[in-house]
Amino acid sequence: MNPILHLSQFRPRKIMVSVLTAAMLVSLALFSLWYWASWRIEQIISRQFNEQQLMLARKIADNIEGYFDLLENQLMSYSELFQVESETMSHFRAYGALEFKNKQAFGILDIQMFDPEGRLEYSWSHPDGQAPQEIQNLDTACVDWAKDPQHLGLIFLTKTFTLSDASGKSRLAMAILTPLYRTNSSLAPQNKSFAGTLEIIFDPSFVCQMATENVRSGQTGYAWVINQDGTFLAHYEPTFVGKDAIRVRKERNSHLSFDKIQDIQASHILKGEEGTDWYESGWHRERLGRIKKLLAYTPVRFNKGMVHGVIQVEDSAHNLWGVGVTAPFDEVYGLVGSLQIQVGFMAGFIFLLIMGVSGLLIGAAYNWNEILSREVELKTEALRQSHERLLRSERFAAVGEAAAYVRHEIKNPLMIIGGFARQLDRDLNVPGSARQKLKIIADEVQRLENFLGDLRDFTQPASPVKEEVDLNKIIREVQTMMQEAAKEKRVQLESRLDGTLPTSLLDPNQMKQVLINLIKNSIEAIEKDGSITVSTHSQGGHICLQVADTGRGIEPKIISEIFNPFFTTKKTGTGLGLAVINKIVEDHHGTVSVESTLGRGTTFTIILPCE
């Protein structure tokens, strides 16, 4: 069966299977691309939205810190006024009463003044200035802080604590306090004496609710604030304020796990970190159910306002608040819905484009089928040539055996004939006519001996004795040897050798024999005034040797026969020179080829491996 027809019958089926497989892979790739693009867009939009929420959280934190700046400046102004009015306390108390009345609308619950031992002297939240007995003493730690002379001109901020009013109702509160010093008018201004402590008590939920009011992230997102204990100070749900942030969520929806937000709160927010994340909630405003929310959070620090360095904070490592801004994820994702539709259309367009390209590929595949068929033909031709070389080798072996027998049978008689002819030629009694015949006999015997020598080289070639040699060096030696022979024919012998040619494992004597025979043939092929060029260069992992002449060339019809033994166009040639060259090159695992143009010259090319 013809192998080309056999391949042609079954290859279209394989091509269709390949195209269908490719189409399935392309569809999978497009789906994966669309999925990846959707996920990537979701990540980008979520990150950008959270960055916007983080900006809102920072703004809320700045507003809260600004409120503390206001309180701190107010307290410092009271302290400075006390130094001026310490001798006329009526004026100071009147001013304090007026200020307290005006500041009640800003969340101030009370202004209190304590004596040097921490006992309440005056409370501006009571009409007569006297507070109930249970709150008359200042905390011992605060008294000790105020008495320290190093704290002159400083402010102390407490943590949030629970404050009960006269009705027993509890609420969250905070306090800032500063030491009071009295200046004696008869003494120098630097001689001041500790006179007590001034304290402002305020509602932290007021400032937090004021800072988060009307803040909206996206369509329905909102902000919340927690204190150092994880208690809500502000929230969209008023009932959450004053309660533990995690516990109140669980009470609202006990079927949902709040581990995510609990970890964010404990590991990041209450450690004063800033960042973005997400968590799951059981509701959002009027919506119920499992809802994924995006979250941005930032801390509120009390020692970085306008009076930075003046305030000291109770438990500075933990006394900080956290601001969070949150919004439902599906609201944010809805912003990119139209974009995803566009991406889907784009993916469909790409799919149609790829299907069109697939059609072109099918056509290309059929063209490839034709190309492959031609490649098979070329490979078949290469196999045929290899088969011919094998047959020629077998013929060479048979010829070699016959030639060895002939050489053995002729050698001895030929030596006897040549010896007798030379012996008679030395006899002076031999007449001149006979002597001329004896010379002819001696010349012909010499020619036959030379032929037998060539025949010996062909039939009993020596195995190459390889050693690492520089082929360029061998060429220079042969060029020196053949220079005189070339000059006699007025032939210019040149070389173009690659200086970077690597060394190789070669038999130097056999390679000299190859070069001598090739150059000798080129000299004989040039009638007059010609040139022979020997060149080398690297070719991949091989060495290329070329001998080119400007002789008469070789006829195309006989160029395929020139390496056959006993084929020659010379009147005196044996036809074994090129056969021996071919045998030596093959023993070196190389190849020899020839290109020739009548009237322009011949080039022999030898390719040898770099072993």
N, C-alpha and C positions, 0 to 999 in steps of 0.2 A: 504493500500500500504506500502511496506517495505520502510522506510525512507532512508536507505542506498542506495538502488537501485535508488531511486528517485534523490538523490544527485549525484550519479554517472552518471546519464543520462545527466544532464545539466552542470556539472562542466567543462568538456572539452571545451564546447563552451565559457564559461567564461574565461577559461585559454587562449584560442586563442585570445579573445578580449583583455585580459590583456597583452599578448605578443605583439600584434600589437600596442597597446597603448604605451607600453614600447619602441618599436622600433621607433615610431614617436617621443617620448620624447628624445630618444638617438640621433636621427637625428638632432632634434632641438638643443640639447645640443652640438653636434659636430659642427654644424654651428655656434652656439654662441661662442664656444671655438675658432674656426678658426677666426671668426670676432674679438673677443677680442684679440687673439694672433697677428693678423695683426695690429690692432690699437695699441697694446702695442709695437710691433716692430717699428711701425712708430714713436711712441713717443720717444722711446729710441734712434733710429737712428737720429731723428731730434734734440734731445737734445745733443747727442754727436757731431753731425755736427756743431751745433751752438756753442758748446764749442770750437771747432777748429776755427770757425770764430771769436770767442771772443779773442782767442790767437793772430790771425792776427791783429785784431783791436788794441789790446794792443801794439803789435810791431810797428804799424803805429804811435800810440800816442807817444811811446818812441822815435821814429825817429824825430817826430816833436819837442818834448821837447828837444832833443839833438841839433836841429838846433838853438833853442832859447838859449841854453847854449853857443853855438858858438858865437852868436851875443852879448850876455851879457859879455862874456870874452873879446871879441874884444873891446866893449865899455869901459870896465874897464881898458884895457891896454892903450887906447887912453887917458883916464882921467889921468892915472899915468904918461904917457909921457908928457902930458901938464904941469904937475907940474915941470917936469925936464926942458922942453924946453920953459917955459912961457916967459922967457926973450929974447929968440931968436925964434919968431914965424915963421920965414921963414922955419926953419927946420921942425917944427911941421906940417905946411901946406904942405910941400913937401912930408912928410911921409904919411899924410892923402890922398893926391892925388894919391900916388902910391897904397895905400891900397884900395881906392875906385875903382881904375881901375881893380884891381885884384878881388874885391868882387862883381862887377857888375854881374858877371856870376852866383853868388849865390843868386840873388834876391834883392840885396841892391839897392835902388833907389836913395838915397842921404845921405850925411853926412853933418850936419849943425852945426855951432857954433854960439851961441847967447851971447850978452853982458849981464851984470847983470840985465838990465831992460827988457830983452827979445827981443831985436832988433837983427836982423840977422847981423852977422859980416862976415861970410864966408860960402859959399856953394860949396862943392867939385864936385857937379854935373854940374856946369857951368864953362866954361873955365876961366872966369875972377874972379870966386868965388862969383859973385854978382847974387842973384836970383831976379826974378820979384818983383815989389813993393808989390803985393797983398799977398805974403807969407813971408814977411820979419819979421813979429811980431810973437813971440811965444805965445801960448795960456796963458791967465792970470793964470789959475789954475796950469799950468805946471811951470810958473815962480815962483808962491808962493811956490810950492812944492820944487823947486830947492833952493830957498833962505833959507829954513829952515835948520839951522845947524845940526839938528838931522839926516838929510838925506845925510850927507857926506858919501861917499862910497857906496851909495845905487843906485838902478836902478829903473826907473819908466816905466811901460809898458802901452801904451794906448790901447783902443779898436780899432777894425778895423774901418776905415773911408774912405770916398771917396776922392781921390786925382786927380786933373785935371792937365794935362800937358800943354805945351805952345800951342798945337793945339786944346785944349779944350776937348780932349778925357779923359774920367773918368776911374779910375781903383781903386780897393781896395788897401788900404795900412795900415800899422801899424808903430808905432814909439816906440823906447826905448830911454830914455834920462837919463843923470846923471849930477849932478852939477860939475862945474869946480872950483878948488881952486888954487890960486897962492901963492907960498912960497917965501918970501923975503930972499935972501941969507944972508943978514946982521942980520936976526933975527933967533930965535930958530925955529926948524922944526915944533913945535906945533903951531906956530903963522902963521896961514893961513888966507887968505882973499878970499871971494867969488868973482869969476871972470867971471861967466856966466854959460851957459848950453851947453852940447854937445849932439847932437841927431842923431840917425841913423834911417832912414826911409827905410822900406823894403816891399816887395810884399808878403803877406801871402799866396796867391794862389800858388806862386812858390814853397814854402816849402811843401805845402799840395799835389800839383801835383807830386812833386818829391818823397814824402813819399808813395803815393798810386800807383805810376806808376809800371806797370807789376805785381801788386798784383792780384792774381786770386784765388777765392774760388771755389773749385770743378772744373767744366769744364768751366763755363762761368760767375761765380760770380765775383763781383768787389767791390771796396771800395769807399766811399765818405766822405767828411768832410764839416761840417757846422760851422759857427761862432755863436756868441752870439745872433745875430738877426735872425738866421735860414736861412742865406744866404749860398749857396754852395760856398766853397773855392776850392773844388776838386770834379770831377765827371767823370764817363766814357764818358758822353756826354759833349763835350767841351762847347756847347752853354748853358749849365746849370750853368756854373761857373759865379759867381757874381750875380745870381738871387735868389729870394726867393724860398726855397726848395718846399714848398707846392704849391705856385702859379704856378711855372713852370711845375709841374706835372699836375696840372689841365688844363693848356694850352695845354699840349701834348694830354690829353684824358679827355675831359670835361664830358663824360658819366659815369665816374667811381668815386665812392666816396673814398676820401683819408682820411676819418675820423680816421681810425685806425693809420696810420703813423703820422697823425697830433697830435693825443693824445700821442703817444709814444714820439714824438719830444718835445711837450710842457711839458708833465708830468714827463718825465724821463731824456731824453738826455740833454735838456737845464737846467736841475736842477743838472747836474753833476753826474747822476747815471750811473751805469754799469749794463748790463743785456742782456737777449736774448728774442726774441719775433718773430712775423711774421706779415706781412701786404700784402695787395693786390695792384698790380701795373697794369698799362695798357700796359706795354711793357717790354721787356728785350733784350737789344742789338738790333738785327734785328727782333726779334719776337714781334708780336702785339697780343693784346687780354688780357683778364683777367688772370693774373698770380699771384699765391700765392708765396710769397718769405719769406725765413727765414732770420732773421736779428739778428746780434750781435752788440752791441754798447758800447762805453766806452768814458769817457771825456778826453780832453787834458787840463791839468792844467799847468799854467806857473810858479808856485812858488814851484815846487818840483824837479827841476833839480840839477845840480852840485853846483849851487850857491844859493841853497835854503836858504831863509832867507834874501837874499840881494835884491831881486826883490820885488817891490810893483806894484800892478795891479790896473788900473783904474776900478772902480766898481767891486770889488773882488767877490761880490755875484753872478754876472752874466757874467763876462768876462771870458768865457771858451768856448772851442770848443767841438764838438762831432764828433767822428769817427764812421762810420757805415760800416759793411761788410755784403753784402747780396748776396743770390744765390737762384735760382728758386727751389721751393719745389719738383717739379716733377723730377728734376735731382737727388736730394738726395734720393727720394723715389725709383728711378730706381735702386739705388745701392742694395736695399733689395728685388728686384723682384724675383731673383733666390731663395733667402731665403724663400719667401712666397710660391713659388712653392714646395719647400721641405716641408714646413709646411702643404701644401695641401695634398701632398702624405702621410705625416704622419697621417693627419686626416683621409684620406681614409683607411689607414692601421688599424687605431684604430677602424673605423666603421666596417670593415670586422671582426676585432677581437671581437668587441662587438656582431655582428650578430652570430658569432660562439658561443660566450658565451650565447647568447639568446637561441640558439638551446639546449645547455646544460640545460639552465633554464627551457625550455619546458619539457625536460625529468625529471628534478627535480620536475616540477609542477605535472606531472603525478604521480611521487612517492609520492609527497605531498598529492595527491588525495587518494592514498591508505592509507597513514598515517591518513588522516582526517577521512576516513571510519572507521579505527580502533578506532579513538577517539570517533566517534559517537557510536560505539559499547560499548566503555567504559562508555560513558555518559548514554547510554541506560541501562547498567547494574547498574549504580549508581541510575538511576530512579527506576529500579526494586527493588533495595535494600531499597530505601526510601519508596516505596509502601509496601514492606514487613514490614518495621518498623511501618508504619501506621496501617496496618492490625493487627500487634502484639499489638499495643497500644489499638486498638479497642477490641481485645480479652482480653487484660489485664483489660480493663474497665468492660467488661462483667463478667470476673472471679471475679473482685473486688466486683461487686454488689452481686454476688452469695455468695462469701466468707463472706461478711458483714452479709448477712441473716443467713448463717450457724452459724457464731460466735454468733449472737444475740440469736439464738435458743438453742445453746449448753451451753452458758456461765452460765446461772442461774442453770440449773440442775446439771451441773458439780460442781459448787460451793457447792450445797447441798450435793452431793455425797461425795465430799472431806471433807466437814465439819463433816458429820456423821462418816466417816471412821476415822478421827483424834479423834473424841469424843470417839468412841468405843476403839480406840487404847489406850486411857488414862484410860480406865476402867480396874481395876486390876483383876476383875473376869473373864475377857475374856481368854479362854484357849490359850495356845501357838500356836497350829495349826491355830486357827482363827486369832490370832494376826499377824502371818506371811502373811496371806491372806489380812488382813487389810493394811499391809505395801505395798503390791503389788498394792492394790487399790489406796493408797495415792500417790505412785510414778507415777502410770499411770495418775492419775488426775493432778499431777504437770506437767507431760510431756505435757498433753493436754492443760493446762493453758499456758505453755510456747509457744506452737504452736499457741494458740489463740492470744498471745501477738505479735508473728511474723506476724500473719494474720492481726492483727490490724495495725501494722506498714505499711503493704503493702496496705491494703484497705483504710486506712485513713491517708495517709502520711501528715505530717505537712509541710506547706509551709516554705521554707528556710528563716530564719531571718538573712539577710546578714549584715556583718559589715567588715570593713577593718582589715584584720588579716594577720599575718605572718604564712604561711603554714608550714615553717620549725619549728616554735615554737609548733604548734599542733602535728607535727610528734614526736618531742622530748617528749612531754607529754604522747602520746600514747605508745611510746617506753618504757618509765618508767613503765607504767601500765602493759604492756605485758611481761616485762623482766622475772618475776618469772615463768609465764606459759611457756616461752621458755626454761628456765633452767631445768624445770622438764622433758622436752623431749630432753634435751641435744642439744638444737638448739641455734646457735649463732645469735643474732639479731643485725644487723649492720645498719648504715645509712651513706649515701653519699649526703650531702645536699649542694646546691649551695648557697654560702654566699651572692651573688648579686641578689638573687631571689627577684623580686618586690612583694609588698603587693598586695592583691586582695580582692574583696568583696565576702566573703564566709560565710556560716553558720558554725561556729566552732563546734557546737555539732554534726551536721550531718556529717561533714568531719571526726570527731573523730569516729563516728559510721562506716563510710566507712573503715577507716584504721583498726579499731578493727576487723571487719569482715574479711578483706583481710588477716591480719596477723594471725588471728585465723585459717582460712582455710589453710594457708601455714604451720602453726605448725602441723595441723592434717594431711597434705599431706606428712610430713617428718616422716619417720619411726624412724630414730635415726641419731645422729651426722650430722646434716645438718646446713644450714645457710639461713637466710632471710635478704635481703638487701633492704632498703627503700631509694630511691634516688629522687632528684628533680633537675630540670634545666629549663632555659628559652628557649622557642622555638618560635621565632617571637614575636607576641603579645599574647602568651599563656604561661601557666605554665604546665610543664609536671611532673607528679607524677608516679613513678614506684615502684611496690612491686614484687621482684623476689625471688623465693625460689629454693632450690635444691631437691625438693620432687620427688614423683613418676611420676608426669606429668598427663596430661589429654589425653584420647584417642581421636584421630582426628575425629572419627565418631560422637562423642557427644559434641565436642567443640562448635558447633553452637547452642546447646540447653541449655547451662549452665545458660544463663540469663533468661530462661523461668521460670515462677512461678511454684512451686511444682515439679521442676525437680531436683533430687538429686541422688547421688550414695552412700550416707551414709545410714547406717541402721537406725540411729536415727535422720537424718536431716529432715527438713521441706521443703527444696527446695525453700525457699524464701529469703535467705540471699543475693545472687548475684542479684536477681530481685530487692530487695530493694536498693542495691548499684547502680544498673543501673538507677533506678528511681531518686535517689538523684542527681546523676551526670547529668542526663538530666534536672532536675530542676535548676541546676547551668549552663545550656547551654553548657555543656561539652560532651565529648565522653569517653567511656571506651572500651578497646579492650584487647584481651588476645592472648599470644603466648605460646605454650607448646610443649615440646618434651618428649616422654615417657622415663622414667629413668633418665632424666637430670634436669627437673624442669619446672616451669611455671612462666611467667611474666605477671602481669596485668599493663596496661598503662592507665592512666587517663589524659586527656588533658582538662584544664580549662582556660577560657578566663581571661586576665588581665583587669578587669573592673575598 
